Amino acid sequence: MALQEAQKGYSLGEVPVGAVIVLDNQVIGRGFNQTERLKDPTAHAEILAITSACEAVGDWRLDRSIMYCTLEPCSMCAGATVLARIEKIVFGASDPKFGACGSIFNIPVDPRLNHRIELESGVLADDVAEMMQTFFREIRQQKGTGK
C-alpha cells in the first residue's frame, strides 16, 4: 500500500515516497509526498500519514501503530514518529543522503529520547529503488530537453 501511495506522488511529479500507518490490522493513515504541490517542505509522506492517522484515532498518540514507508524517513519524519509514539517503522530502501533511521542518524532508537521505535528495513527495497531511479532519470531527461 505504501508503494501505491508513492505511485500517486510519482504521477503528480512528486518524489515518489509513500507511507501507510496501521493499527490493529487496519489502515488509519496514509500519505505521499506533496512538497511541490503544496509548496510545503514539511509535506512528506510520513508527516501526512501521521496527520491522517491522528485525525482517524482522535489523538496525537499513535501507540501500538506501525508505519510502513517506501523510503527511510528523514530526520524530520523520524522525529515526528518518535513524538507520535509509533511502535514500529518498516521501510523499503535506505536513504544514504537524508536517512535518519540508520543511514546518517538513528533517531528512532536514540536512548536519549523518551520513546524508541523498532525498525525493520529492506522490505521491497528493490521495487522502491527502481521507482526512485526511474523517477529521477525522467527528471534529468526532462531538464536535458528543456522541458
Secondary structure, 3 states (H helix, E strand, C coil): CHHHHHHHHHHCCCCCCEEEEEECCEEEEEEECCHHHHCCCCCCHHHHHHHHHHHHHCCCCCCCCEEEEEECCCHHHHHHHHHCCCCEEEEEECCCCCCCECCCCEHHHCCCCCCCCEEEECCCHHHHHHHHHHHHHHHHHHHHCCC
